[in-house]
Structure formats: C-alpha cells, structure tokens
C-alpha cells in the first residue's frame, strides 16, 4: 500500500537530489574547476566553489527531475506503462532537461564531444549506482517483511 504523495514528499525528494548534486559538483569543482573556468559557466569561480547562479540552476533542474519522477511513477497519471517504459521515459526526460540547461546556461561548450562523453559517462555511473542501491534496498525490505510475516504466522493465536 502506497501513501498519497504530498508537496512535502516532492520537496524532500527535490532537495535530497539537489544536495547530492551539489556535493558531486563541489567535488568536480575542486578537481577541475580551475582548468574548466574558461570554458564552463558552472566553474566561473574556478576551484573556489559554485556561484549562486549555478546553484539556482541546479535547484531548478533538481525540482524538474523530481517532478518528472512523480509524473512517470504515479499510477494515477501513467496507468498502463511498465516500469521499464517509465524508466526509459524518465531517463530521456532527465537527459533532455539537462541538455537544455547545458545549452541555455553554457555549462559546457555544446560543440565539444569530451564534456558530453564525460557527462553521459557520469550520468550512466550515477544512474546504475542509484538503480543498484534501490534494488538492494527493495531486496532488504522484502526480506524483512517476509521475516516479519513468518514470525507472525508462528505466533500462537491469542
């Protein structure tokens, strides 16, 4: 049984995604910020950190991605699509949203293949990591529920 999602669930997931994104961006900033300063608006401050503009852009991206997640994985809105189809649509939406932001805000030059390759590789690694974590969490939750059900069945009737 799933609980009805509220605006607080949306905001919690959006800010969680934003937090993870900011941590990753700061790590990248420390590693390559100074060398990417001239070609990327994201690293306009070099290795010193991220600008307020960049932070706001990533907050908006995080909220848009969270909105897409709620849209595609809400059984009321998308009733007949399989999880695989929903996931594929979600991935395409996320990549499209990020591509629009890359182009609109000059996150990196759109005519260079190296940043695109790094973006897609990083995105793929993070997606696969998130999928693995979700799978392991679901497997653990299912095991715990089965154990609780087994214990409940073993209890003598009161």
TORBA-963438 format. One line per field, with one value per residue (C-alpha): residue in one letter; x, y, z. Coordinates in nm, 2 decimals, always signed. Layout:
code <- [a,...]
u <- [X,...]
v <- [Y,...]
w <- [Z,...]
end
This chain:
code <- [x,x,x,x,x,x,x,x,x,x,x,x,x,x,x,x,x,x,x,x,x,x,x,x,x,x,x,x,x,x,x,x,x,x,x,x,x,x,x,x,x,x,x,x,x,x,x,x,x,x,x,x,x,x,x,x,x,x,x,x,x,x,x,x,x,x,x,x,x,x,x,x,x,x,x,x,x,x,x,x,x,x,x,x,x,x,x,x,x,x,x,x,x,x,x,x,x,x,x,x,x,x,x,x,x,x,x,x,x,x,x,x,x,x,x,x,x,x,x,x,x,x,x,x,x,x,x,x,x,x,x,x,x,x,x,x,x,x,x,x,x,x,x,x,x,x,x,x,x,x,x,x,x,x,x,x,x,x]
u <- [+0.00,+0.14,+0.08,-0.06,+0.22,+0.22,+0.41,+0.63,+0.73,+0.81,+1.02,+1.20,+1.30,+1.38,+1.61,+1.77,+1.86,+1.98,+2.20,+2.36,+2.41,+2.58,+2.82,+2.92,+2.95,+3.18,+3.40,+3.43,+3.49,+3.78,+3.93,+3.89,+3.74,+4.05,+4.11,+3.74,+3.70,+3.74,+3.50,+3.22,+2.98,+2.95,+3.31,+3.32,+3.48,+3.74,+3.82,+3.68,+3.33,+3.00,+2.83,+2.48,+2.36,+2.48,+2.33,+1.99,+2.01,+2.08,+1.80,+1.56,+1.69,+1.65,+1.29,+1.22,+1.37,+1.17,+0.86,+0.93,+0.98,+0.64,+0.48,+0.62,+0.60,+0.25,+0.00,-0.28,-0.12,+0.07,-0.15,-0.06,+0.32,+0.56,+0.84,+1.09,+0.89,+0.85,+1.22,+1.32,+1.08,+1.23,+1.59,+1.51,+1.33,+1.62,+1.88,+1.66,+1.62,+1.99,+2.08,+1.85,+2.03,+2.37,+2.28,+2.09,+2.34,+2.67,+2.75,+3.00,+3.05,+2.79,+3.02,+3.29,+3.25,+3.46,+3.23,+2.93,+3.11,+3.21,+2.85,+2.70,+2.95,+2.90,+2.52,+2.54,+2.75,+2.52,+2.21,+2.35,+2.46,+2.11,+1.95,+2.17,+2.10,+1.73,+1.74,+1.94,+1.70,+1.39,+1.55,+1.63,+1.28,+1.12,+1.34,+1.25,+0.88,+0.90,+1.07,+0.81,+0.53,+0.70,+0.72,+0.36,+0.25,+0.45,+0.28,+0.01,-0.34,-0.44]
v <- [+0.00,+0.34,+0.66,+0.95,+1.18,+1.54,+1.86,+1.77,+1.44,+1.63,+1.89,+1.64,+1.44,+1.75,+1.89,+1.55,+1.53,+1.89,+1.81,+1.51,+1.71,+1.99,+1.75,+1.59,+1.93,+2.06,+1.75,+1.81,+2.18,+2.10,+1.86,+2.05,+2.39,+2.60,+2.43,+2.44,+2.81,+2.95,+2.71,+2.65,+2.88,+2.62,+2.67,+3.05,+3.07,+2.81,+2.57,+2.81,+2.68,+2.72,+3.05,+3.14,+3.13,+2.78,+2.67,+2.81,+2.64,+2.31,+2.36,+2.41,+2.11,+1.90,+2.01,+1.94,+1.60,+1.53,+1.65,+1.41,+1.13,+1.20,+1.22,+0.89,+0.68,+0.79,+0.52,+0.77,+0.96,+0.68,+0.38,+0.12,+0.17,-0.09,+0.01,-0.03,+0.21,+0.46,+0.44,+0.49,+0.79,+0.93,+0.89,+1.06,+1.34,+1.39,+1.40,+1.64,+1.87,+1.87,+1.92,+2.23,+2.37,+2.29,+2.48,+2.77,+2.84,+2.74,+2.47,+2.34,+2.40,+2.21,+2.16,+1.97,+1.59,+1.54,+1.72,+1.53,+1.20,+1.28,+1.39,+1.08,+0.85,+1.02,+1.01,+0.65,+0.56,+0.75,+0.60,+0.25,+0.32,+0.45,+0.15,-0.09,+0.09,+0.09,-0.28,-0.37,-0.16,-0.33,-0.67,-0.60,-0.45,-0.76,-0.99,-0.80,-0.82,-1.19,-1.25,-1.04,-1.24,-1.57,-1.46,-1.35,-1.69,-1.87,-1.68,-1.87,-1.73,-1.51]
w <- [+0.00,-0.10,+0.08,-0.11,-0.21,-0.09,-0.17,+0.12,-0.04,-0.36,-0.18,+0.03,-0.28,-0.48,-0.21,-0.15,-0.52,-0.50,-0.21,-0.37,-0.69,-0.51,-0.33,-0.66,-0.83,-0.55,-0.58,-0.95,-0.89,-0.66,-0.91,-1.24,-1.15,-1.23,-1.56,-1.66,-1.55,-1.91,-2.09,-1.84,-1.66,-1.38,-1.28,-1.32,-0.97,-1.06,-0.77,-0.51,-0.54,-0.72,-0.80,-0.67,-1.04,-1.08,-0.75,-0.85,-1.19,-1.03,-0.78,-1.07,-1.25,-0.93,-0.89,-1.26,-1.24,-0.92,-1.10,-1.39,-1.14,-0.97,-1.32,-1.46,-1.14,-1.04,-1.12,-1.13,-1.42,-1.61,-1.56,-1.82,-1.88,-1.75,-1.51,-1.80,-2.02,-1.73,-1.65,-2.02,-2.04,-1.72,-1.84,-2.17,-1.99,-1.75,-2.03,-2.23,-1.93,-1.86,-2.23,-2.23,-1.93,-2.07,-2.39,-2.21,-1.94,-2.10,-1.85,-2.11,-2.49,-2.68,-2.98,-2.78,-2.76,-2.45,-2.20,-2.35,-2.31,-1.95,-1.88,-2.02,-1.85,-1.52,-1.56,-1.65,-1.35,-1.11,-1.27,-1.24,-0.88,-0.79,-0.95,-0.76,-0.43,-0.49,-0.58,-0.27,-0.05,-0.20,-0.16,+0.21,+0.27,+0.12,+0.33,+0.64,+0.55,+0.48,+0.82,+1.00,+0.83,+0.92,+1.28,+1.28,+1.14,+1.40,+1.69,+1.86,+1.82,+2.12]
end
